[in-house]
Amino acid sequence: MPVAMDPDRFDALVDAALDEIPDELAQLVTNVVVLVEEEPPEGEPRDLLGLYDGVALTERDFSTILDLPDRIFVFRGPLLRMCASKEELVEEVRITVVHEVAHHFGIDDDRLHELGYA
């Protein structure tokens, strides 16, 4: 059975997951906004938990200034549906946030899978 949680409490889980990122790494996350959306955009799988929309640091051309921030999306609906307990939800939100932040650093899905974040 899916977990029920109000949007403010879910947002707090995402904030807590971001707070767990070590300061040394968090300082390197620049020009990124983290957004919680109810569902993935049309055309994406309905069970998509998160999405990084931007240019990884490893692929950036730093000779130009970026106007718009990269975006990390965390999708509330799929996460609530896949988890059977609040404890599982906390862990899945943490994994999703770390997974998407890792994409900002240029870490691909294969490596994330090896590390247990896919």
VENPE-V386187 format. One record per backbone hydrogen bond with DSSP energy under -0.5 kcal/mol. CO is the residue of the C=O (numbers start at 1). NH is the residue of the N-H. If there is no record, write none. Layout:
BEGIN
{{CO	NH} {CO	NH}}
END
This chain:
BEGIN
{{6	10} {7	11} {8	12} {9	13} {10	14} {11	15} {12	16} {13	17} {14	18} {15	19} {16	20} {18	21} {22	25} {22	26} {23	27} {25	28} {25	29} {26	29} {28	30} {31	70} {33	35} {33	72} {35	37} {35	74} {37	76} {38	77} {41	44} {45	48} {49	75} {51	53} {51	73} {52	54} {53	71} {54	56} {56	59} {56	60} {57	60} {60	62} {61	64} {70	33} {71	53} {71	73} {72	35} {73	51} {74	37} {74	76} {75	79} {76	80} {77	81} {78	82} {79	83} {80	3} {83	3} {85	89} {86	90} {87	91} {88	92} {89	93} {90	94} {91	95} {92	96} {93	97} {94	98} {95	99} {96	100} {97	101} {98	102} {99	103} {100	104} {101	105} {102	105} {102	107} {103	106} {104	57} {106	108} {108	112} {109	113} {110	114} {111	115} {112	116} {112	117} {113	116}}
END
